Amino acid sequence: MPNDQSVPHGWAKYRVSVADLEKLTGYTFLDRVPPAVASALKAKVDDVRIPPMGKSKGSE
């Protein structure tokens, strides 16, 4: 994701797993979480649908 104001409301396409983020940054996240739990969390990519701007949750 660009680090500026050019990212439109479709920012959800930039979501990645924690494992990918660790590879990209060199940082380690969730190092105090038990390994079995951490590996499951690190593999997941958030897939919650983000509604278009201007629509509330009840108007779909």
PDB file of N, CA, C and O in Angstrom:
ATOM      1  N   MET A   1       0.854  -1.166   0.000  1.00  0.00           N
ATOM      2  CA  MET A   1       0.000   0.000   0.000  1.00  0.00           C
ATOM      3  C   MET A   1       0.906   1.236   0.000  1.00  0.00           C
ATOM      4  O   MET A   1       1.831   1.337   0.805  1.00  0.00           O
ATOM      5  N   PRO A   2       0.637   2.142  -0.879  1.00  0.00           N
ATOM      6  CA  PRO A   2       1.422   3.371  -0.896  1.00  0.00           C
ATOM      7  C   PRO A   2       1.270   4.137   0.422  1.00  0.00           C
ATOM      8  O   PRO A   2       0.201   4.135   1.032  1.00  0.00           O
ATOM      9  N   ASN A   3       2.328   4.774   0.838  1.00  0.00           N
ATOM     10  CA  ASN A   3       2.294   5.552   2.075  1.00  0.00           C
ATOM     11  C   ASN A   3       1.995   7.015   1.746  1.00  0.00           C
ATOM     12  O   ASN A   3       2.805   7.904   2.006  1.00  0.00           O
ATOM     13  N   ASP A   4       0.820   7.241   1.171  1.00  0.00           N
ATOM     14  CA  ASP A   4       0.380   8.591   0.841  1.00  0.00           C
ATOM     15  C   ASP A   4      -1.138   8.603   0.718  1.00  0.00           C
ATOM     16  O   ASP A   4      -1.786   7.593   0.995  1.00  0.00           O
ATOM     17  N   GLN A   5      -1.696   9.698   0.319  1.00  0.00           N
ATOM     18  CA  GLN A   5      -3.154   9.847   0.247  1.00  0.00           C
ATOM     19  C   GLN A   5      -3.750   9.344  -1.073  1.00  0.00           C
ATOM     20  O   GLN A   5      -4.924   9.590  -1.348  1.00  0.00           O
ATOM     21  N   SER A   6      -2.955   8.643  -1.892  1.00  0.00           N
ATOM     22  CA  SER A   6      -3.450   8.198  -3.193  1.00  0.00           C
ATOM     23  C   SER A   6      -4.280   6.912  -3.122  1.00  0.00           C
ATOM     24  O   SER A   6      -4.883   6.516  -4.119  1.00  0.00           O
ATOM     25  N   VAL A   7      -4.319   6.262  -1.967  1.00  0.00           N
ATOM     26  CA  VAL A   7      -5.059   5.010  -1.851  1.00  0.00           C
ATOM     27  C   VAL A   7      -6.548   5.320  -1.798  1.00  0.00           C
ATOM     28  O   VAL A   7      -7.004   6.011  -0.887  1.00  0.00           O
ATOM     29  N   PRO A   8      -7.307   4.820  -2.760  1.00  0.00           N
ATOM     30  CA  PRO A   8      -8.751   5.095  -2.777  1.00  0.00           C
ATOM     31  C   PRO A   8      -9.476   4.231  -1.751  1.00  0.00           C
ATOM     32  O   PRO A   8      -8.847   3.539  -0.950  1.00  0.00           O
ATOM     33  N   HIS A   9     -10.758   4.277  -1.783  1.00  0.00           N
ATOM     34  CA  HIS A   9     -11.563   3.520  -0.831  1.00  0.00           C
ATOM     35  C   HIS A   9     -11.439   2.021  -1.041  1.00  0.00           C
ATOM     36  O   HIS A   9     -11.929   1.252  -0.214  1.00  0.00           O
ATOM     37  N   GLY A  10     -10.809   1.584  -2.103  1.00  0.00           N
ATOM     38  CA  GLY A  10     -10.608   0.160  -2.352  1.00  0.00           C
ATOM     39  C   GLY A  10      -9.348  -0.367  -1.688  1.00  0.00           C
ATOM     40  O   GLY A  10      -8.692  -1.258  -2.227  1.00  0.00           O
ATOM     41  N   TRP A  11      -9.000   0.171  -0.524  1.00  0.00           N
ATOM     42  CA  TRP A  11      -7.773  -0.217   0.166  1.00  0.00           C
ATOM     43  C   TRP A  11      -7.756  -1.679   0.570  1.00  0.00           C
ATOM     44  O   TRP A  11      -6.683  -2.228   0.822  1.00  0.00           O
ATOM     45  N   ALA A  12      -8.906  -2.324   0.641  1.00  0.00           N
ATOM     46  CA  ALA A  12      -8.985  -3.707   1.111  1.00  0.00           C
ATOM     47  C   ALA A  12      -8.153  -4.657   0.252  1.00  0.00           C
ATOM     48  O   ALA A  12      -7.745  -5.718   0.725  1.00  0.00           O
ATOM     49  N   LYS A  13      -7.899  -4.293  -0.996  1.00  0.00           N
ATOM     50  CA  LYS A  13      -7.116  -5.178  -1.873  1.00  0.00           C
ATOM     51  C   LYS A  13      -5.658  -5.278  -1.428  1.00  0.00           C
ATOM     52  O   LYS A  13      -4.924  -6.137  -1.917  1.00  0.00           O
ATOM     53  N   TYR A  14      -5.232  -4.421  -0.517  1.00  0.00           N
ATOM     54  CA  TYR A  14      -3.859  -4.439  -0.030  1.00  0.00           C
ATOM     55  C   TYR A  14      -3.669  -5.356   1.187  1.00  0.00           C
ATOM     56  O   TYR A  14      -2.555  -5.467   1.698  1.00  0.00           O
ATOM     57  N   ARG A  15      -4.723  -6.005   1.651  1.00  0.00           N
ATOM     58  CA  ARG A  15      -4.609  -6.851   2.839  1.00  0.00           C
ATOM     59  C   ARG A  15      -3.736  -8.063   2.546  1.00  0.00           C
ATOM     60  O   ARG A  15      -3.859  -8.698   1.499  1.00  0.00           O
ATOM     61  N   VAL A  16      -2.860  -8.369   3.484  1.00  0.00           N
ATOM     62  CA  VAL A  16      -1.965  -9.525   3.370  1.00  0.00           C
ATOM     63  C   VAL A  16      -1.926 -10.246   4.710  1.00  0.00           C
ATOM     64  O   VAL A  16      -2.405  -9.726   5.718  1.00  0.00           O
ATOM     65  N   SER A  17      -1.363 -11.425   4.714  1.00  0.00           N
ATOM     66  CA  SER A  17      -1.225 -12.176   5.960  1.00  0.00           C
ATOM     67  C   SER A  17      -0.110 -11.569   6.806  1.00  0.00           C
ATOM     68  O   SER A  17       0.740 -10.835   6.301  1.00  0.00           O
ATOM     69  N   VAL A  18      -0.126 -11.882   8.087  1.00  0.00           N
ATOM     70  CA  VAL A  18       0.936 -11.435   8.977  1.00  0.00           C
ATOM     71  C   VAL A  18       2.261 -12.061   8.527  1.00  0.00           C
ATOM     72  O   VAL A  18       3.304 -11.411   8.594  1.00  0.00           O
ATOM     73  N   ALA A  19       2.228 -13.314   8.072  1.00  0.00           N
ATOM     74  CA  ALA A  19       3.446 -13.970   7.595  1.00  0.00           C
ATOM     75  C   ALA A  19       4.057 -13.200   6.429  1.00  0.00           C
ATOM     76  O   ALA A  19       5.272 -13.009   6.384  1.00  0.00           O
ATOM     77  N   ASP A  20       3.230 -12.759   5.488  1.00  0.00           N
ATOM     78  CA  ASP A  20       3.732 -11.970   4.360  1.00  0.00           C
ATOM     79  C   ASP A  20       4.277 -10.626   4.833  1.00  0.00           C
ATOM     80  O   ASP A  20       5.296 -10.151   4.332  1.00  0.00           O
ATOM     81  N   LEU A  21       3.600 -10.023   5.789  1.00  0.00           N
ATOM     82  CA  LEU A  21       4.048  -8.747   6.330  1.00  0.00           C
ATOM     83  C   LEU A  21       5.407  -8.897   7.027  1.00  0.00           C
ATOM     84  O   LEU A  21       6.263  -8.018   6.928  1.00  0.00           O
ATOM     85  N   GLU A  22       5.593 -10.010   7.727  1.00  0.00           N
ATOM     86  CA  GLU A  22       6.878 -10.277   8.363  1.00  0.00           C
ATOM     87  C   GLU A  22       7.987 -10.398   7.317  1.00  0.00           C
ATOM     88  O   GLU A  22       9.083  -9.870   7.500  1.00  0.00           O
ATOM     89  N   LYS A  23       7.692 -11.097   6.223  1.00  0.00           N
ATOM     90  CA  LYS A  23       8.689 -11.245   5.147  1.00  0.00           C
ATOM     91  C   LYS A  23       9.034  -9.902   4.527  1.00  0.00           C
ATOM     92  O   LYS A  23      10.198  -9.623   4.240  1.00  0.00           O
ATOM     93  N   LEU A  24       8.025  -9.075   4.321  1.00  0.00           N
ATOM     94  CA  LEU A  24       8.245  -7.772   3.693  1.00  0.00           C
ATOM     95  C   LEU A  24       9.002  -6.787   4.586  1.00  0.00           C
ATOM     96  O   LEU A  24       9.787  -5.977   4.094  1.00  0.00           O
ATOM     97  N   THR A  25       8.764  -6.858   5.898  1.00  0.00           N
ATOM     98  CA  THR A  25       9.334  -5.869   6.802  1.00  0.00           C
ATOM     99  C   THR A  25      10.558  -6.337   7.573  1.00  0.00           C
ATOM    100  O   THR A  25      11.366  -5.520   8.015  1.00  0.00           O
ATOM    101  N   GLY A  26      10.699  -7.650   7.738  1.00  0.00           N
ATOM    102  CA  GLY A  26      11.779  -8.169   8.572  1.00  0.00           C
ATOM    103  C   GLY A  26      11.434  -8.178  10.048  1.00  0.00           C
ATOM    104  O   GLY A  26      12.247  -8.601  10.871  1.00  0.00           O
ATOM    105  N   TYR A  27      10.242  -7.718  10.396  1.00  0.00           N
ATOM    106  CA  TYR A  27       9.787  -7.731  11.780  1.00  0.00           C
ATOM    107  C   TYR A  27       9.162  -9.072  12.124  1.00  0.00           C
ATOM    108  O   TYR A  27       8.720  -9.802  11.236  1.00  0.00           O
ATOM    109  N   THR A  28       9.125  -9.400  13.413  1.00  0.00           N
ATOM    110  CA  THR A  28       8.446 -10.601  13.892  1.00  0.00           C
ATOM    111  C   THR A  28       7.272 -10.153  14.749  1.00  0.00           C
ATOM    112  O   THR A  28       7.438  -9.383  15.695  1.00  0.00           O
ATOM    113  N   PHE A  29       6.096 -10.638  14.415  1.00  0.00           N
ATOM    114  CA  PHE A  29       4.890 -10.313  15.165  1.00  0.00           C
ATOM    115  C   PHE A  29       4.411 -11.548  15.923  1.00  0.00           C
ATOM    116  O   PHE A  29       4.731 -12.677  15.550  1.00  0.00           O
ATOM    117  N   LEU A  30       3.670 -11.333  16.954  1.00  0.00           N
ATOM    118  CA  LEU A  30       3.046 -12.396  17.750  1.00  0.00           C
ATOM    119  C   LEU A  30       4.074 -13.342  18.364  1.00  0.00           C
ATOM    120  O   LEU A  30       3.789 -14.528  18.534  1.00  0.00           O
ATOM    121  N   ASP A  31       5.266 -12.842  18.700  1.00  0.00           N
ATOM    122  CA  ASP A  31       6.320 -13.705  19.222  1.00  0.00           C
ATOM    123  C   ASP A  31       6.047 -14.219  20.634  1.00  0.00           C
ATOM    124  O   ASP A  31       6.727 -15.138  21.089  1.00  0.00           O
ATOM    125  N   ARG A  32       5.090 -13.660  21.321  1.00  0.00           N
ATOM    126  CA  ARG A  32       4.743 -14.135  22.674  1.00  0.00           C
ATOM    127  C   ARG A  32       3.486 -14.991  22.685  1.00  0.00           C
ATOM    128  O   ARG A  32       2.998 -15.378  23.747  1.00  0.00           O
ATOM    129  N   VAL A  33       2.972 -15.280  21.515  1.00  0.00           N
ATOM    130  CA  VAL A  33       1.799 -16.146  21.381  1.00  0.00           C
ATOM    131  C   VAL A  33       2.307 -17.572  21.153  1.00  0.00           C
ATOM    132  O   VAL A  33       3.296 -17.757  20.443  1.00  0.00           O
ATOM    133  N   PRO A  34       1.658 -18.579  21.736  1.00  0.00           N
ATOM    134  CA  PRO A  34       2.103 -19.956  21.508  1.00  0.00           C
ATOM    135  C   PRO A  34       2.254 -20.238  19.999  1.00  0.00           C
ATOM    136  O   PRO A  34       1.405 -19.827  19.208  1.00  0.00           O
ATOM    137  N   PRO A  35       3.325 -20.933  19.604  1.00  0.00           N
ATOM    138  CA  PRO A  35       3.618 -21.148  18.183  1.00  0.00           C
ATOM    139  C   PRO A  35       2.461 -21.713  17.348  1.00  0.00           C
ATOM    140  O   PRO A  35       2.251 -21.277  16.216  1.00  0.00           O
ATOM    141  N   ALA A  36       1.714 -22.671  17.889  1.00  0.00           N
ATOM    142  CA  ALA A  36       0.609 -23.248  17.117  1.00  0.00           C
ATOM    143  C   ALA A  36      -0.474 -22.201  16.826  1.00  0.00           C
ATOM    144  O   ALA A  36      -1.046 -22.171  15.736  1.00  0.00           O
ATOM    145  N   VAL A  37      -0.740 -21.357  17.806  1.00  0.00           N
ATOM    146  CA  VAL A  37      -1.743 -20.307  17.628  1.00  0.00           C
ATOM    147  C   VAL A  37      -1.201 -19.236  16.680  1.00  0.00           C
ATOM    148  O   VAL A  37      -1.901 -18.788  15.772  1.00  0.00           O
ATOM    149  N   ALA A  38       0.048 -18.833  16.900  1.00  0.00           N
ATOM    150  CA  ALA A  38       0.656 -17.783  16.076  1.00  0.00           C
ATOM    151  C   ALA A  38       0.709 -18.189  14.610  1.00  0.00           C
ATOM    152  O   ALA A  38       0.405 -17.373  13.739  1.00  0.00           O
ATOM    153  N   SER A  39       1.088 -19.427  14.317  1.00  0.00           N
ATOM    154  CA  SER A  39       1.185 -19.839  12.908  1.00  0.00           C
ATOM    155  C   SER A  39      -0.180 -19.825  12.228  1.00  0.00           C
ATOM    156  O   SER A  39      -0.281 -19.480  11.051  1.00  0.00           O
ATOM    157  N   ALA A  40      -1.230 -20.195  12.956  1.00  0.00           N
ATOM    158  CA  ALA A  40      -2.580 -20.146  12.386  1.00  0.00           C
ATOM    159  C   ALA A  40      -2.999 -18.700  12.118  1.00  0.00           C
ATOM    160  O   ALA A  40      -3.570 -18.400  11.070  1.00  0.00           O
ATOM    161  N   LEU A  41      -2.714 -17.811  13.066  1.00  0.00           N
ATOM    162  CA  LEU A  41      -3.070 -16.407  12.889  1.00  0.00           C
ATOM    163  C   LEU A  41      -2.255 -15.756  11.771  1.00  0.00           C
ATOM    164  O   LEU A  41      -2.784 -14.957  10.998  1.00  0.00           O
ATOM    165  N   LYS A  42      -0.983 -16.094  11.689  1.00  0.00           N
ATOM    166  CA  LYS A  42      -0.099 -15.495  10.688  1.00  0.00           C
ATOM    167  C   LYS A  42      -0.461 -15.909   9.267  1.00  0.00           C
ATOM    168  O   LYS A  42      -0.178 -15.174   8.321  1.00  0.00           O
ATOM    169  N   ALA A  43      -1.070 -17.053   9.108  1.00  0.00           N
ATOM    170  CA  ALA A  43      -1.408 -17.548   7.770  1.00  0.00           C
ATOM    171  C   ALA A  43      -2.690 -16.924   7.225  1.00  0.00           C
ATOM    172  O   ALA A  43      -2.903 -16.912   6.013  1.00  0.00           O
ATOM    173  N   LYS A  44      -3.537 -16.410   8.098  1.00  0.00           N
ATOM    174  CA  LYS A  44      -4.849 -15.906   7.689  1.00  0.00           C
ATOM    175  C   LYS A  44      -4.773 -14.495   7.107  1.00  0.00           C
ATOM    176  O   LYS A  44      -4.019 -13.645   7.582  1.00  0.00           O
ATOM    177  N   VAL A  45      -5.569 -14.275   6.074  1.00  0.00           N
ATOM    178  CA  VAL A  45      -5.734 -12.931   5.504  1.00  0.00           C
ATOM    179  C   VAL A  45      -7.170 -12.516   5.765  1.00  0.00           C
ATOM    180  O   VAL A  45      -8.101 -13.262   5.459  1.00  0.00           O
ATOM    181  N   ASP A  46      -7.355 -11.339   6.325  1.00  0.00           N
ATOM    182  CA  ASP A  46      -8.695 -10.826   6.613  1.00  0.00           C
ATOM    183  C   ASP A  46      -9.497 -10.771   5.314  1.00  0.00           C
ATOM    184  O   ASP A  46      -9.053 -10.181   4.329  1.00  0.00           O
ATOM    185  N   ASP A  47     -10.670 -11.382   5.317  1.00  0.00           N
ATOM    186  CA  ASP A  47     -11.497 -11.379   4.107  1.00  0.00           C
ATOM    187  C   ASP A  47     -12.882 -10.784   4.358  1.00  0.00           C
ATOM    188  O   ASP A  47     -13.816 -11.032   3.596  1.00  0.00           O
ATOM    189  N   VAL A  48     -13.009 -10.006   5.417  1.00  0.00           N
ATOM    190  CA  VAL A  48     -14.280  -9.362   5.724  1.00  0.00           C
ATOM    191  C   VAL A  48     -14.607  -8.379   4.606  1.00  0.00           C
ATOM    192  O   VAL A  48     -13.761  -7.577   4.212  1.00  0.00           O
ATOM    193  N   ARG A  49     -15.824  -8.442   4.102  1.00  0.00           N
ATOM    194  CA  ARG A  49     -16.235  -7.559   3.021  1.00  0.00           C
ATOM    195  C   ARG A  49     -16.316  -6.125   3.527  1.00  0.00           C
ATOM    196  O   ARG A  49     -16.923  -5.858   4.564  1.00  0.00           O
ATOM    197  N   ILE A  50     -15.712  -5.218   2.802  1.00  0.00           N
ATOM    198  CA  ILE A  50     -15.756  -3.803   3.139  1.00  0.00           C
ATOM    199  C   ILE A  50     -16.770  -3.146   2.200  1.00  0.00           C
ATOM    200  O   ILE A  50     -16.529  -3.079   0.994  1.00  0.00           O
ATOM    201  N   PRO A  51     -17.904  -2.657   2.728  1.00  0.00           N
ATOM    202  CA  PRO A  51     -18.904  -2.054   1.844  1.00  0.00           C
ATOM    203  C   PRO A  51     -18.391  -0.756   1.219  1.00  0.00           C
ATOM    204  O   PRO A  51     -17.569  -0.059   1.815  1.00  0.00           O
ATOM    205  N   PRO A  52     -18.872  -0.438   0.035  1.00  0.00           N
ATOM    206  CA  PRO A  52     -18.477   0.824  -0.601  1.00  0.00           C
ATOM    207  C   PRO A  52     -18.845   2.008   0.289  1.00  0.00           C
ATOM    208  O   PRO A  52     -19.802   1.944   1.061  1.00  0.00           O
ATOM    209  N   MET A  53     -18.086   3.072   0.176  1.00  0.00           N
ATOM    210  CA  MET A  53     -18.356   4.275   0.963  1.00  0.00           C
ATOM    211  C   MET A  53     -19.760   4.795   0.663  1.00  0.00           C
ATOM    212  O   MET A  53     -20.239   4.727  -0.469  1.00  0.00           O
ATOM    213  N   GLY A  54     -20.396   5.306   1.687  1.00  0.00           N
ATOM    214  CA  GLY A  54     -21.710   5.903   1.514  1.00  0.00           C
ATOM    215  C   GLY A  54     -22.849   4.937   1.771  1.00  0.00           C
ATOM    216  O   GLY A  54     -24.012   5.338   1.808  1.00  0.00           O
ATOM    217  N   LYS A  55     -22.519   3.652   1.951  1.00  0.00           N
ATOM    218  CA  LYS A  55     -23.566   2.675   2.257  1.00  0.00           C
ATOM    219  C   LYS A  55     -23.377   2.197   3.669  1.00  0.00           C
ATOM    220  O   LYS A  55     -22.288   1.766   4.046  1.00  0.00           O
ATOM    221  N   SER A  56     -24.428   2.270   4.452  1.00  0.00           N
ATOM    222  CA  SER A  56     -24.343   1.765   5.821  1.00  0.00           C
ATOM    223  C   SER A  56     -24.615   0.282   5.799  1.00  0.00           C
ATOM    224  O   SER A  56     -25.121  -0.255   4.813  1.00  0.00           O
ATOM    225  N   LYS A  57     -24.276  -0.383   6.894  1.00  0.00           N
ATOM    226  CA  LYS A  57     -24.422  -1.829   6.988  1.00  0.00           C
ATOM    227  C   LYS A  57     -25.872  -2.268   6.779  1.00  0.00           C
ATOM    228  O   LYS A  57     -26.104  -3.327   6.197  1.00  0.00           O
ATOM    229  N   GLY A  58     -26.836  -1.499   7.229  1.00  0.00           N
ATOM    230  CA  GLY A  58     -28.244  -1.875   7.114  1.00  0.00           C
ATOM    231  C   GLY A  58     -28.859  -1.590   5.762  1.00  0.00           C
ATOM    232  O   GLY A  58     -30.004  -1.977   5.529  1.00  0.00           O
ATOM    233  N   SER A  59     -28.144  -0.923   4.848  1.00  0.00           N
ATOM    234  CA  SER A  59     -28.752  -0.552   3.570  1.00  0.00           C
ATOM    235  C   SER A  59     -28.435  -1.514   2.441  1.00  0.00           C
ATOM    236  O   SER A  59     -28.763  -1.223   1.290  1.00  0.00           O
ATOM    237  N   GLU A  60     -27.805  -2.661   2.726  1.00  0.00           N
ATOM    238  CA  GLU A  60     -27.465  -3.612   1.673  1.00  0.00           C
ATOM    239  C   GLU A  60     -28.607  -4.482   1.299  1.00  0.00           C
ATOM    240  O   GLU A  60     -28.471  -5.336   0.423  1.00  0.00           O
TER     241      GLU A  60
END
